[in-house]
Amino acid sequence: MLYELHEFQKTISAPLVAWIDTSHRLFSSPYSPFAYTPMSRHVAASSELMARLMRSYHKPGWNITHVNAGGRDVAISIERVHSEPFCDLLRFRKAMPAPGPKVLIFAPLSGHHATLLRDTVRTMLRDFDVYITDWLDARMVPLSEGPFHLDDYVEYCKRFIRLLGPGIATVSVCQPTVPVMAAISLLAQENDPCTPSVAVMMGGPIDTRRSPTVVNELAMDRPHSWFEDKVIYRVPFNYEGFMRRVYPGFLQHMSFMAMNADRHIQAHRDFFNHLVVGDGDSAEGHRRFYDEYNAVLDMPAEYYLDTIRVVFQDFLLARGKWEVRGARVEPSALRKTALFTVEGELDDISGNGQTEAAHGLASRIPSERRKHLMAQGVGHYGIFSGRKFRDMIYPQIRDFIQRWQPAR
């Protein structure tokens, strides 16, 4: 019923949002006489802030059309190379004969869209032929496609890796580090030639018993039944996924905002002040960030509940007891894959040591094929986007991949 009430609230508030948006335009447009009244900037700033707080946000575009590669400006086209019911595999094709070694980025299925990794993709396109998993909003997947479990996620990972062939590098950011570790371990156990040559894992919950964060404690302090009772709802009739059980995006967004409420409140205060004083660059930076941050998708209930149990409550991967479709996941089977883990010193989502734990699990990888980076002064999002990622973290990832990835 909560999902239906949320949709009803969106419907009845739409005219109000349109009215507030009109007010913003009346008091900000240079062609409007109201824009030259004494309090016009305050009215326009208040109107835009209110409209942004009340409106619904949809998946942003990738907005990657060109990249500087090989010292020249290269056009980028985005193509869908493979589709599954819950995920598309995208390629950012460079208009050049030698696009570079293949890198497959596994984007998180944890609320935000894959476009959250836009900066990661744009940066890696300088040197690599980049592919990425683009997860679909579960409310748009018809019920006839069946459920989607964490085991299915692992199978998707294996399928995509095999599709791109031997010698690729995988980059998993946050949540997918766990299913990607399972996928590459199972491939190694099968002696599959498509086992990645390099695996980069960034800010992921490999072992959440280490330095548990607020996110981890929430999952550990409540029984599994609590999550099924409190956060799982069925998709309303106005979406293609009608009757599918999901963890709704609007509930996820509420939890994201509550985790750092003071920070978000201050960010919106600053946005208002920037609008009043005419600091357009700072205001535009706020818009770009929150256009992305406020766009959330529904997660399949089965996958979400499996993740809570496997990763955050039973620690099955870390304890060596995880079975995927009857096959025990054994990271110790990895021997030829080079492993690079990255953590942020100030990460409040994946605590320090949680990603580094991958090295202890993949115990047979030679020491020269391992590397761990603790990025000083970097939070969770700074691991994969922003200036410190581009200037401090990415050069080390690039050099590591290029060292251990076989030449094409």
N, C-alpha and C positions, 0 to 999 in steps of 0.2 A: 504493500500500500504506500510505503514511503516514496518509492520511485514514481508512482502515479501522482502523488502530491507535489513532488518536485517538478514534474512536467506541467502540472496545472499552474504552479507558481510562475514558471517560465512564460506560459501563454498569457496569463493575465497581466504580467509585468512588462510585456513587450511594448504596448502602447506608451507606457510611462518612460521606458528607455528611449523610445523614438522621440518623445517630447523633450526629454532632457538633452538628447543629442542635438535637436533643433535649437534649443536654447544656447548650447555651446557654439554652434555655427553662427547664430545671430550676434553673439558678443565677441566673436574672434575673427570673423571674415573681414578683410580690409574693404570689402564692397558694402558692408552693412554700417549704417549710421550709428547703431547701438555699440559698435566696437570702439567708439571714440568718447563714450561717456566715462565719468570719473571712476566708476567701480567695474568697468567692463572686464578687466583682466581677472578680478576676483570671481565674478559671476561665471566667466568662461571656464576658469580653472575648476571651480566647484562643479559645474555641469559635466565637464569631461571626466572628472574623478568619479562622480556618481554613476555616470553612464558605464564607465569601465568596470565598476564594482558590480553592476547589476546585469550586464549583458552576458550572453553565452559565447564561448570561444570554440572555434573549430580548428581542425588540424592546420597548422601553418604550412606554407609552401617551402620547398627546399631553397629556392632563390640562389641556386648555384648555376651560373651560366658560363662563366669563364674562370680560369685558374692560371696562375703563372707556373709553368712547368718547363724545365729545360731552358730557362732564361727567356721564354716568350709566352705571349698570351694565347691560351689554348681554349677553344670552345668546348663546353660540356653539354652533353645530352643525357637525359635520364631515361633508362629503358628497363622495363620489367622483364627479367630473364626467366623467371619461374614463379609459379603461383601455387599456393596451398590454401585450403579454406580459411586459415587464420593468419596467414603471412604471405607477403610478396618478397621476392628476392630482387633487389634493384641493383643496377650497374650504372655508375657515373662514367659514361664513355667519353674518353678524350679524343678529340679530332687530331690524332697523331699516330704514326705507324707503330711506334714502340711506347705503349702506355705505361710500361713498368711492371714489376712483379705484382701478382695478385694478392690482395689483402681483403679478407672477409671480416667485416665489422658486425658483431652481434649486438644489436641495440637492445636495451632493457624492455621487458614487458612488465612494467611496474607502475603504470599510471600515465606517464607522458608518452607522446608520440616519438617515433624514431628521429624526427626533425630536431629533437633536443641535441642530437650529436652533429648538427650542421657544421659547427666549427671543427670538429674532429674530422669529418669527411673532407671539408674544404682544405684543411691543412695537409692531410695525407695524400690528397690528389696531386700535390706537387711532385711526389716521387713514386706513387703506386697506382695500380689499376684497382680501383676501389669498388667493392660490393657491400651491400648492407641489408640486414633483415628489416623489413618495414611491416610491423605488426598491425593487424586490422583491429578495429574497434569491435569487440565481441557483440555489441548490440546490433551490429550490421551483418552478422553472420547468421543465416537461417538455422533454425533448430534442426532441420533435416541433415545438416552437416555433422551432427553428433557432438559428443563432449570433447573437451580438450584438456588432457591431463599433463602433468609435468613429464611423464614418460613420453608423451607425444612431442613435447618441446625438444627433448633429447633426440628423438627420431628426426625431427625437422633439421636439427643441427647436423646430424650425420648425413642427411640427404643433401643439404646445401654444400657441405664440404666435398662430398663425392662428386657433385655436379661440377664443381670448379676444378677438380682433378688434383693430381699429386703436386706437392711442393708449395702449397699456398701457406700464407700466414693468417692466423685468426687473431682478432682483437675483440675481447669481450669486456664490456663496460658495466660494472655493478652487478645487477641480478643475474645476467646470463653466464657469469663466470662458473656457476655451479653446474648448469646443464651442459655447458661447453666442456668443462673438465670431464664430465661423464661421457660425452660424445667422443672426445678424442681418446679417452682411455679405452672405451669399447672398440674403437677402430684399431688401436694398437694391440688390444687383446686378440683381434681377428687377423692381425698381420696385414691389415688393409694398406695398400700402397698410397692411398689418399690421406693417410694420417698426416696432419699438418707438420710442416718442417719447423714452424715457429708458433708459439702461443703466447700472446700478450694478455694479461689479466689485470684489470684496473678497478680498484675500489670495490671488490666483490665479497660476498659473505661465505667464503669457503668454510670457515670455522667460526661460527658466531659465539662460541664460548670464550673467545679471546676479546678482551676490551669491549664488553657488550655496551651498545648504545641504547638510547631511549627506544629506538625501533625494535631492537632485539629484546629488550626487557618487556615491552608490550606483548610480544609474541610468547615469551617464556612464562609470563605471570598469569596468563589466562588459559583455560582448557581449550582444546581444539573445538569443542562443541560451541563455545562462546562465539567464535568467529562465524561459524555456520549460522547461528541464530541471529547475530546482530548486524552483520554486514553483507549478507547474501540476499539478493532480491531477484525477481524475474523481470525481464525487459517488457515494457508496456507495449500496447498494440500498435503504436505509431512508428515502430522500427521494424526492420527486416528480421531482426533476431527475436521477435515476439515470443515470450515464454522461456527464453533461454535464461538460466541461472547465472548471475554475474555479480562481481563486486563493482558497484557503480562508480563511474568516474567522479561524480559530484561528492560522494563520500570520501574518496581518496583525496580530492582537492581540499576538503575540510580538514583532513588529518595533516596534509602537507602544511597548510597555513597555521594550524594549531601548534605544530612542532616548534616553529620560530615566530610566534605571533608578534612579539615586540619588534623583531627585525622587519617584518612585513608592514606593520603599522608605521614605523619610522620611514620606510621606503615610500609609502603613499603620502606621508606628510611632506617629505622632500620633493616628491613629484609635484604636489600642489604649489610649493614655494618656487620651484623651478619655472612653472607655468606663469606665476604672478610676476616674477622678475624678468621673464623672457629668456631664460636659459634653455633654448631649444634643443641643444645637443644632449644635455642631461635628461630632459624630458623624453626625447626620442629613445634614448637608451633604456629608460624605464618601460616605455611602450613595447620595445622589442622583447625585453626579458619577460614581461608579464603576458604578452600575447602568446608566448611559448609555454610559460609556466602554468597559465590558467587553462590551457587546452589539455584535457585529460580524456582517456578512453576507458571503457568498461573492460574488466578482465574476466575471462571465463572462471566460473566458480570452482570447477574441479582443479584447475591449474593453481589457483590462488590457495585453496585449502591444502593441496598437496605440498606446495612450497612452505606453508606455515609448518606443516608436520615434518617434512623431510629436512628442511634447512634450519629452521629456528627452534624446533622443539625436540626432535629426536637426533639431530646432528648426524644423520646417517652417512653422508659423504665423509665427514671428518672422522667418524668412528669406523669406517671401512665396512659398513653394513648395508649400503644402498644397493638395491637390485632394480634394474630397469628391464621390465618385461622378462623377468626370470634370469637375467644375466647380472652377476655381481660386478659392480664397478670397481676396477682395480687400477688406480692411477700409477701404481708401481710398474705397470706394463709399459709405460712411456720411457723410452730410452734414447730415441733419436730426435725427439722434438725439443727444441730449445725453448726455455720457459723464462719469461720476463714478467715480474709482478710489480705493480705500481700502487702506492698508497699515499694519501694526503695526510700530513701531520694534523690538520684541523678537521678531518673528516668526522662529522657527527652522525653519519648514516652507517658506514662500514668502519668499525673501529680498527685501530692500528693492530696489525698482526693477523687480521682475519683473512686477507688476501695472501699474505706471505706464507700462510699455512699450506698453500698449494705445493711449496717446495718440499715440505715434509711428507706429503702424500706421494708425490712423484719422486720417490727416493732413489730411483735408478738412473735418473738423468745425470750425466757427468757434470761436475762442478763448473767446468768451463762453458757449459751450455746454459748456465743459470745466471740470473741477475735480479736483484730487488732494488727498487728505488723508493725511498721515503722522501716525498716532495715537501720541503720545508715551507711553512706558511701557506699551505694550500688546503682548501676545504674540498668537499665532495665534488661539487661541480667544476672546481678549478682543475681537477685531475684530467678532464677531457675537453675543456673549453677555456678560452680566455688567454690573456697575454702570457701568464706563467706556463700554461700548457704549450703554447706555440714556441716560446723561447727556451724553456728549461726541460720540459718533459718530452715533447715530441722529438727533438734531435736525438735523444738517447734511444727512443723506440725505433726511429728510422735506422740508426746505425746498427742496432741489435738485429733487426730484421734483415738488413742488407748483408750482415755478416754471416747469418746462418741460413738464409734462404737460398736454395740452389739457383744458379743462373738459368734463365729461360732460353 
